[in-house]
Amino acid sequence: MDYGMAPELEEFRAEVRAFVAEHKPAIAPKAGVRSAENAEELELLKVWTGKLFAAGYLGGDWPEQYGGAGPSYSAEHSVVVGEEIARARAPLMTGAGNLIAHALFDFGTDAQRARYLPGIRSGRQIFCQLFSEPGSGSDLASLRTKAVPVDGGGYRVTGQKVWTTHGQWADFGYLLARTDADAPKHKGISAFVVDMRSPGIDIRPLREMTGTSDFNEVFLDNVLIDADALVGDLNKGWLIANSSLGHERSGVAASAVRLRQNVEALIDLAKVVSRHGRPAIEDGHVQERLGSLSASVDALSALVYANISRWSRKTERTYDAPMAKLLFSEIGVEMERFALELSGEAGILVEGDPDAIDRGRWQDGFLYARAYTIAGGSSEIMRNIIAERGLGMPR
């Protein structure tokens, strides 16, 4: 669908599309947000990230003194980059570097910016996000990891984090820890940068049902960090985290692109599999399901572009992003489930099996799709936000 992007943005889109086609790494596409499977793949991802920054496609919204493109680079430019990376089924930037970068722009010191930003832009330094904990996922403010001041300056950190994407490869972590146990839970949290090779850090990759290890458990046992590891003011970590997360919006349009690709792939799948002895695409029930899924993706795209318009005008509402996130994740689950239904017995075959349909893409997508209904805020939490802040319903 055409949502009326300005002509200069379409020229920019063609430029980005050509760049991605030329430079994207030779890594087989997988569903979701995935980590490198080995050191060779990690190196490809680092080089890819560095090229995107060097070309100005990543980090264009950074302040000019740190490599940003300046006022000419708009929110829509970020959206176009995200869409074209998704359209090419190329990998996203590895790690949480852009997240911590915005925290440092708004709250960090000159020394912190000088130390960490060049490594992020080059792709050489990978950050992970040390936010979620067992029992503190959607209710992040209930986190229990503690950072206690030590004599002579610095902090001693003890606790456990989980669902840490790229943790096994990360050089640094963007950490939230409780620094005032007596304060209300949102007001006793501080933000830190922690060296992931510090003594006392134990990183344990989690083997997922996709067969890969994209998430990790991270145990912090009396980890000593310097005083200059603190980002911003003490006990202002909740504000800092939410501010930096507010910059992570370009991915919503990319999500709609991925779902549109899946609709097209589903149509192709329905042409090659049989139902009652005839091509499935000729079956009325299959046509109805495909039409319903396609219409749902169109609705998501319209919602996303309306959100982008409000974002650009600084009139964004607190429930805009939850609506898009909820719709994307729920459509994704339904789409992957339908793909396996269409595939029949071949739907159980995975990547590497010579008889797998589309190289096991649908099996991999089905196994990952449920994660999207949890990561970034569960569907239940999204519905609560929409109900309370959008519809004015009671808690």
Secondary structure, 3 states (H helix, E strand, C coil): CCCCCCHHHHHHHHHHHHHHHHHCCCCCCCCCCCCCCCHHHHHHHHHHHHHHHHCCCCCCCCCHHHCCCCCCCCHHHHHHHHHHHHHCCCCCCCCCHHHHHHHHHHHCCHHHHHHHHHHHHHCCCCEEEECCECCECCCHHHCCCEEEECCCCCEEEEEEECCCCCCCCCCEEEEEEECCCCCCCCCCEEEEEEECCCCCEEEEEECCCCCCCCEEEEEEEEEEECHHHEECCCCCHHHHHHHHHCCCCCHHHHHHHHHHHHHHHHHHHHHHCEECCEEHHHCHHHHHHHHHHHHHHHHHHHHHHHHHHHHHCCCCCCCHHHHHHHHHHHHHHHHHHHHHHHHHHHHHCCCCCCCCHHHHHHHHHHHHHHHHCCCCCCHHHHHHHHHHHHCCCCC
